[in-house]
């Protein structure tokens, strides 16, 4: 257990670069995967909440079962869908509303009843959470997505 903790201590997340990577992924890459998978933004499911406000997802997008085109792109889209659905509240909802529904920051803040300052803090946290959770789902869904996390360079003695 001590060795694992040492590994994480030497792998400090570069939050600024990680947030940039997530924004860049949705701005430049995700639409490409949607096109190859013959999918649309509307095919991404909104995060569902259980009565305790914890995100839940059945792990399947039933429309995917009917599509036989470009398996890797489908896996990539599924990994993003699963990642958004597995994010905590309000992170998953912020990512969904901003990148999938294309709502503006001010509209999301208003809808979630957060001040602009609090919303931007939560959005930054959501970008980091998305990148961290995507690493898990890209492996589970066998997606060829790059790891969006960026790490600080540390000196090894």
Number of C-alpha atoms within 10 A of each C-alpha: 5 6 8 8 10 10 10 10 11 14 14 13 17 14 18 14 16 23 23 15 20 19 15 13 15 15 12 10 12 19 16 15 20 19 15 15 22 15 19 13 16 9 16 21 17 19 27 17 15 10 7 6 11 15 21 15 18 9 14 12 15 10 10 18 8 7 13 10 12 13 15 17 22 24 23 22 31 27 26 24 25 27 25 29 28 23 23 18 17 19 24 25 24 27 25 21 18 17 16 21 14 12 14 12 16 14 12 19 19 13 9 13 11 14 12 14 10 11 20 15 11 18 23 17 16 23 23 25 22 26 21 18 19 27 18 14 22 22 13 13 18 15 21 13 22 11 15 23 23 18 15 12 11 10 6 5 3
